Amino acid sequence: MSPRNEWSEETIALFRRLCENEASSYSNIAAQMSEQLGIRFTKNACIGKARRLDMPMRKAPDKPRKSAPEPMFHPKPLVWALAGNRPQAKPQRGQVTLMELNRTTCRYPFGDRPPYWFCGQVVREAQSYCAHHCDVAYGRTWGGSKRDGR
């Protein structure tokens, strides 16, 4: 059994007549057709039919654009990093910034709000933390024995 063709000549004529009002959206046209014909039409069915009939597409109404939210905080630029005059002193524990971290520095964080600081000591092989912070984070000694001793 084939589905009933809802787009008869009379339906298309009604559709063209409703589309003459350029203020109506395809949602409104679909609702009016559904009400008048007793057959449910959707917005997408009306858009598809308008395309197949080569009718001009309707421009969507302009919506007011939302402005970008203000950032929560404004980070200070790292002038010395951009200028290339990075301090040469060995980082002290807890005094390395996020921008100073690399593959060999301990990433154990300090502080509960910006600016955050990191340990900065040399990391254990294949780890993100130094030996002390591996022990703190994972609860074991990295010498191969348990904390209680052998």
N, C-alpha and C positions, 0 to 999 in steps of 0.2 A: 504494500500500500504506500503510495507516495504522499509526502507531506503536502498540506494545503498551501497553495501559492497565495501569500498574503498581499502581493503587489499586483493587483489587477489594474486595468486601465483606470477605473474609478479611483482606486487607492492612489495611483500615481498622480492623477489630476488633483486630488485633495492635497497630496504632498506638495506639488508645485504651487498650489494656491497658498498653502501655509508658509512656504518658503519665501513668498513675495515680501512678507513682513521681515525686514532685515534685522529688526530688534529682537525677534524670537530666536532662541537658541535651539539646537537640535534636541536637547532634552525637553524643552517646552513643546516642540513640534511633535515629538514622539508621544508625549502625554496627551496632547489634544487628539491625535489620531487614534490612540488607544481608547480614549473616552468616546469618540464619535463612532468608531467602527466596532468596538467591543472585542478587538483583537489586540493583544499586547505587542506594542512596538517599543524598541529600545533606541536610545540615542545612537548607538553604534550601527544599528540597522538603517537609521535615517542617514547617517554619514556615508555609509557604504552605498546606499541608493543614490545619493547626490553625486558621488564620484562616478558611478556607473552611468548616470544621466548627463555627465559632463557639466553639472551645475557649478557655479563658482562657490568656492569654499568660504565659510564664514570666518571672520577673524575673531579669535577669542578676546573677550573683554580684557582690557589692561588691568592687572591687579597691582595695587601699590606694593613696591618692593620693600622688603624689610631691610633696615640698615644692619650692617655687620655689628655684632656685639662688641662692646669695649673689652679689651683684654683684661684678665684678672690682675695681672701685674705687668710692669714694664721692666724687662731685664736690662741691666746696665750693659752697655757695649764693652767688650774686652779690648780696650784701646791698645794695650801693650801687646796683645796677640796679633792684632792687625798691623801694628807698626813693626813687628818682628823683634822687639826688644824684650823677649820673655825672660823673667827672672831665672837665673842659673842656680839659685840655692836649692838644695835637696828638699823636697816637700816634707813638712812635718806631719805627723799623724793627725788626720782630721782637718787638714788645711789644703786640700786639693779640690778645685771646683769641677763641675761636670765637663766643662770644656777642656780641662787639663788631663782627663782620664785617657788612658790608652790601653793596649793589650797587656801591658806588664804592670799596671798599677792596680792596687786593691780597690775594689768598688764598694766596700762596706760603707753604708751611709751614716751620717751624723746629722741630727737636727730634725725637728718635726714641722718646720715651715721654711720657706725660702729665706735666705739662700741656703741650699744644702751643701754640705761638705762631705768629702770622702777620705778614707784612710790614706791612700796614695802609696803605701809600702809595696815592695815587690811581691807579686803573687806567687803562689805555689804552682807547679807545672800542671797545666790543663785545668786550672781552677780560676774563679773570679775573685777570690779573696787571698790575703796573706795567710801564713800559718796560724797566727793567733785568731783571726776572724773566721777561718775555716773551722777551728775548734769551737768558737762561739756559735756559729751558724749551724753546724752539723752535729755538735755535741760529742766529738771524739778527737783524739789526738792523732795527728797525721804522721806519727812515727811508726805506726803499724800496730801498737798495743792499745789496750783499752785504758781509759782514764784511771781506773783503779790500780793499774799496774799489772804485772804478770803473775 
